Amino acid sequence: MDFGIFTFGELSRNAAGHALSPRQRLADIIELARLADQAGMRFLGLGEHHRRDFALSAPEIVLAAVARETTHLRLSTAVTVLSTHDPVRLFEQFATLDLVSGGRAEIIAGRGAFIESYPLFGYDTADYDALFDEKLRMLLELRDNASLDWQGTLTQTIAGMDIAPRPLQEKLPIWVGVGGTPASFARAGRLGLPLFVALLSGPERFRRLVELYRHTAAEAGHDAAALPVGAGGHFYVAPTSQQARDTFYPYYRAYFEQNMPRPVDHFPRSTFDDWSEPGGGLLVGSPQQVVDKLLNIQEALGTSRYMAQIGLGGLPFAETARSIELLATEIIPAVNREIQAPAPA
């Protein structure tokens, strides 16, 4: 299984009411990407939000900066809110990123749990799904054709115009990011696109949805077994379970109380501890506990990629860096040993 990290670049306030500046947060993200690249990670994903409590509204620009500091990381969004983008401009930006990075660009396209971009860019949330559906089909046409003929309904109409520049990769990878809506899984399968699942709960909830994805893909004539499935979720690891929980809880609480689409008034420690248990979706604990959870995810969903959401709630840079180090040196080797080990007779 391949591993990577992602972040939304949130600007959570600490107990004294202070948050990192956007400048410092972006500098930290670039440095964490450099550390992840040196540690042998395969992917970096950057989210997209358009609120004052997030530093990342233009992830492609930050990814371009990261490209100059790294060698191996594949560079992706997590996710691009495609419904409120112009697909032509988006493709041009990521084709350019692909050229700058030497062929490492990807897009994870989603509808977005945060909806502030709809009024900001002049879109109606009543068209939430229809916009995504049409723009995703348009983006795939842009990927596959250097000259585009397109008849738009919610998008522009294009009559045989050049789409340039073209990426270095023969086909720019486009994944579909999904939450828990069955229609979203089915659409990704029908189009034969790689799937990225946001795990905010345990993997058992998503087992049948991923089966629906593969079944729909096979019915549409795609090789379902060859389609990659990735997953990602909230992550923090420390040498012991107690240390991980005690260190991370105040920051995770801040994230839920400040940065969610609908912030909560209070996020209790009891809920945090329940989510951290073996059946929960929160990957917080000792290296062995996180290994066990990752193996459960892989067994349930058949994942070939996992992306850990790091640094939530204003977790200090040093703690985030140590967590990435444990992921690289202890967790990834252990998971891949278990996956590659022959089954008992």
C-alpha positions in Angstrom: 0.0 0.0 0.0 1.2 3.5 -0.8 1.1 6.2 1.9 0.9 10.0 1.9 -0.3 12.9 4.0 -2.8 15.7 3.4 -3.9 18.8 5.2 -6.6 21.5 4.9 -4.3 24.1 6.3 -6.7 25.1 9.0 -5.8 28.1 11.3 -7.2 26.9 14.7 -6.8 29.1 17.7 -5.0 27.8 20.8 -6.1 28.1 24.4 -4.9 31.6 24.5 -6.9 32.5 21.4 -4.0 32.8 19.0 -3.6 31.0 15.7 -0.7 30.7 13.2 -0.6 33.4 10.5 -1.5 32.1 7.0 2.2 32.9 6.0 3.6 30.6 8.8 1.1 27.9 8.1 1.9 27.7 4.5 5.7 27.7 5.3 5.1 24.8 7.7 3.1 22.9 5.1 5.9 23.2 2.6 8.5 22.1 5.2 6.3 19.1 6.2 6.0 18.1 2.5 9.8 18.2 2.3 10.1 16.0 5.3 7.5 13.6 4.0 9.4 13.4 0.7 12.7 12.6 2.4 10.9 9.9 4.5 9.7 8.1 1.4 6.0 9.1 1.4 4.3 8.9 -2.0 1.6 11.5 -1.9 0.8 15.0 -0.7 -2.8 16.3 -0.8 -3.9 19.9 -0.1 -7.5 20.9 0.6 -9.4 23.9 -0.7 -11.4 26.2 1.5 -12.5 29.8 1.2 -12.8 30.9 4.8 -10.6 33.0 7.1 -9.9 30.0 9.4 -8.0 28.2 6.5 -4.8 29.1 4.7 -5.4 27.0 1.6 -7.7 28.6 -1.0 -5.4 28.1 -3.9 -3.8 24.7 -3.4 -2.3 24.5 -6.9 0.0 27.5 -6.1 1.2 25.9 -2.9 1.7 22.5 -4.7 3.9 24.3 -7.3 6.0 25.7 -4.4 6.2 22.2 -3.0 7.3 20.8 -6.4 10.5 22.8 -6.2 11.3 21.4 -2.7 10.5 17.7 -3.4 11.5 15.0 -5.7 9.2 12.0 -5.4 5.9 13.2 -3.8 2.9 13.0 -6.1 1.1 16.3 -5.7 -2.7 16.4 -5.4 -5.7 18.3 -4.2 -7.7 16.8 -1.3 -10.2 17.8 -2.6 -10.8 20.2 -5.5 -14.3 21.6 -5.1 -15.0 20.9 -8.8 -18.6 22.2 -8.8 -17.3 25.8 -8.3 -14.3 25.7 -10.7 -14.0 26.3 -14.3 -12.8 22.9 -15.6 -10.7 24.5 -18.4 -8.8 26.7 -16.0 -8.4 23.9 -13.5 -7.0 21.6 -16.2 -4.6 24.2 -17.4 -3.3 24.8 -13.9 -2.7 21.1 -13.2 -1.2 20.5 -16.6 1.2 23.3 -15.8 1.9 21.8 -12.3 2.6 18.5 -14.0 5.2 20.1 -16.2 6.8 22.0 -13.3 6.9 18.9 -11.1 8.2 16.5 -13.7 4.9 14.5 -14.1 3.7 14.3 -10.4 0.4 16.1 -10.5 -3.0 14.6 -9.7 -6.5 15.9 -9.0 -9.0 14.5 -6.4 -12.3 16.1 -7.4 -15.2 16.3 -5.1 -18.4 18.2 -4.4 -17.1 19.6 -1.1 -18.5 19.4 2.5 -17.9 23.2 2.8 -20.2 25.2 0.6 -18.9 28.8 1.0 -17.4 28.7 -2.6 -20.9 28.5 -4.1 -22.1 32.0 -3.4 -18.5 33.3 -3.5 -18.1 32.3 -7.2 -21.7 32.8 -8.2 -23.1 29.3 -8.1 -26.4 28.0 -6.6 -26.3 25.2 -4.1 -29.5 23.9 -5.6 -27.2 22.8 -8.5 -24.8 21.1 -6.0 -24.8 17.6 -7.7 -25.7 18.7 -11.3 -22.7 21.1 -11.4 -20.3 18.4 -10.2 -21.6 15.8 -12.7 -21.3 18.1 -15.7 -18.0 19.6 -14.7 -16.5 16.1 -14.0 -17.5 14.9 -17.5 -16.1 18.1 -19.0 -12.8 17.7 -17.1 -12.4 14.1 -18.4 -13.0 15.4 -22.0 -10.3 18.1 -21.4 -7.9 15.4 -20.2 -8.6 13.2 -23.2 -8.6 15.8 -26.0 -6.1 18.4 -27.0 -8.9 20.2 -28.9 -12.3 20.3 -27.3 -15.9 20.4 -28.7 -18.3 20.7 -25.7 -21.9 21.6 -25.5 -22.5 22.9 -22.0 -25.7 23.3 -19.9 -24.3 24.6 -16.6 -20.9 25.1 -18.2 -19.7 27.0 -21.2 -20.0 25.7 -24.8 -16.6 25.2 -26.6 -16.3 24.8 -30.3 -13.1 23.1 -31.3 -10.6 25.1 -29.2 -7.1 24.1 -28.2 -6.6 23.0 -24.6 -3.0 23.9 -23.7 -0.6 23.2 -22.3 -0.8 19.4 -22.2 0.6 17.7 -19.1 3.8 15.7 -19.1 1.9 12.5 -18.1 0.0 10.9 -20.9 -3.2 11.1 -18.8 -3.5 13.4 -15.8 -4.8 11.2 -13.0 -8.2 12.3 -11.8 -9.7 10.6 -8.7 -13.2 11.1 -7.3 -13.3 12.0 -3.6 -16.4 10.7 -1.8 -18.0 10.9 1.7 -20.9 8.6 2.3 -23.4 9.2 -0.5 -24.1 6.0 -2.5 -24.7 7.9 -5.8 -21.2 9.3 -5.6 -19.7 5.9 -5.3 -21.8 4.6 -8.2 -20.9 7.6 -10.4 -17.1 7.1 -9.9 -17.6 3.4 -10.8 -19.7 4.2 -13.8 -16.9 6.5 -15.1 -14.1 4.1 -14.3 -12.3 6.6 -12.1 -10.1 5.9 -9.0 -11.9 6.4 -5.7 -10.8 8.3 -2.6 -12.9 7.7 0.5 -12.9 10.2 3.4 -13.1 8.0 6.5 -14.7 9.9 9.4 -15.9 6.6 10.9 -14.8 3.0 10.8 -14.3 1.1 7.5 -17.3 -1.2 8.0 -19.7 1.6 7.2 -18.0 1.9 3.7 -17.6 -1.7 2.8 -20.9 -2.0 0.9 -20.4 1.4 -0.7 -17.0 0.3 -2.1 -18.7 -2.9 -3.3 -21.3 -0.8 -5.0 -18.5 1.2 -6.7 -16.8 -1.9 -8.0 -20.1 -3.5 -9.1 -21.2 -0.4 -11.0 -17.7 -0.2 -12.6 -18.0 -3.8 -13.8 -21.5 -3.2 -15.2 -20.1 -0.2 -17.2 -17.5 -2.4 -18.7 -14.5 -1.3 -16.6 -12.0 -3.7 -15.0 -13.2 -3.2 -11.4 -10.3 -5.1 -9.9 -7.8 -2.7 -11.5 -9.4 0.4 -10.2 -7.5 2.0 -7.3 -9.3 2.7 -4.0 -7.7 5.1 -1.6 -8.8 6.2 1.9 -7.8 8.9 4.3 -8.7 10.3 7.7 -7.6 12.1 10.8 -4.3 10.9 12.1 -1.8 11.2 15.0 0.6 8.7 16.4 2.9 8.8 19.4 5.1 6.2 21.1 2.2 5.1 23.4 -1.5 5.2 23.2 -1.9 7.4 26.3 0.6 9.9 25.1 -1.1 10.1 21.7 -4.5 10.6 23.1 -3.5 13.1 25.8 -1.4 15.2 23.4 -3.8 15.2 20.5 -7.2 15.7 22.2 -6.9 19.4 22.9 -6.1 20.1 19.2 -8.7 17.7 17.9 -11.3 19.4 20.1 -10.2 22.8 18.7 -10.6 21.5 15.2 -14.2 20.3 15.8 -15.2 23.4 17.7 -13.7 25.9 15.2 -13.0 24.4 11.7 -15.7 22.0 10.8 -18.5 22.9 8.2 -20.8 23.1 11.2 -18.6 23.7 14.3 -19.8 22.0 17.5 -20.1 23.9 20.8 -18.2 21.2 22.7 -16.3 18.1 21.6 -16.0 15.8 24.7 -13.1 13.7 25.6 -15.4 10.6 25.9 -16.4 10.9 22.2 -12.7 11.3 21.2 -11.8 8.2 23.2 -14.6 6.2 21.6 -13.5 7.2 18.1 -10.0 6.2 19.0 -11.0 2.6 20.0 -10.2 -0.3 17.6 -13.6 -0.1 15.7 -13.5 3.7 15.3 -12.4 5.7 12.4 -9.9 8.0 14.2 -6.3 6.8 13.7 -4.8 8.0 17.0 -2.7 5.8 19.2 0.6 3.9 19.3 2.2 2.7 16.1 0.9 -0.9 16.6 -2.7 0.4 17.2 -2.5 2.5 14.0 -1.0 -0.5 12.1 -4.0 -2.7 13.2 -6.5 0.0 12.1 -4.8 0.4 8.7 -4.9 -3.4 8.2 -8.6 -3.4 9.0 -9.2 -0.6 6.4 -7.2 -2.5 3.8 -9.1 -5.8 4.5 -12.5 -4.1 4.4 -12.1 -1.8 1.4 -9.2 -3.3 -0.6 -7.3 0.0 -0.5 -4.0 0.5 -2.3 -3.5 4.1 -0.9 -3.8 5.7 2.5 -3.5 9.4 3.1 -3.2 10.6 6.7 -4.6 14.0 7.5 -2.0 15.6 9.7 -1.5 18.6 12.0 -5.2 19.1 12.8 -6.4 21.8 15.2 -3.1 23.7 15.3 -1.0 20.8 16.5 2.6 22.2 16.7 5.0 21.6 13.9 7.4 19.5 16.0 4.6 17.1 17.1 3.3 16.8 13.5 6.8 16.1 12.2 7.4 13.4 14.9 4.1 11.8 13.9 5.1 11.7 10.2 8.5 10.1 11.3 6.7 7.3 13.2 4.4 6.8 10.2 7.4 6.4 7.9 9.7 4.4 10.0 7.4 2.1 12.0 3.9 2.0 10.6 4.4 1.8 6.8 6.9 -1.0 6.9 4.8 -3.0 9.4 1.6 -2.6 7.3 3.3 -3.6 4.0 5.0 -6.6 5.6 1.5 -7.8 6.8 -0.1 -7.2 3.4 2.6 -9.0 1.5 2.9 -11.9 3.9 1.6 -15.2 2.5 -1.8 -16.3 3.9 -1.6 -19.2 6.4 -2.3 -22.6 4.9 
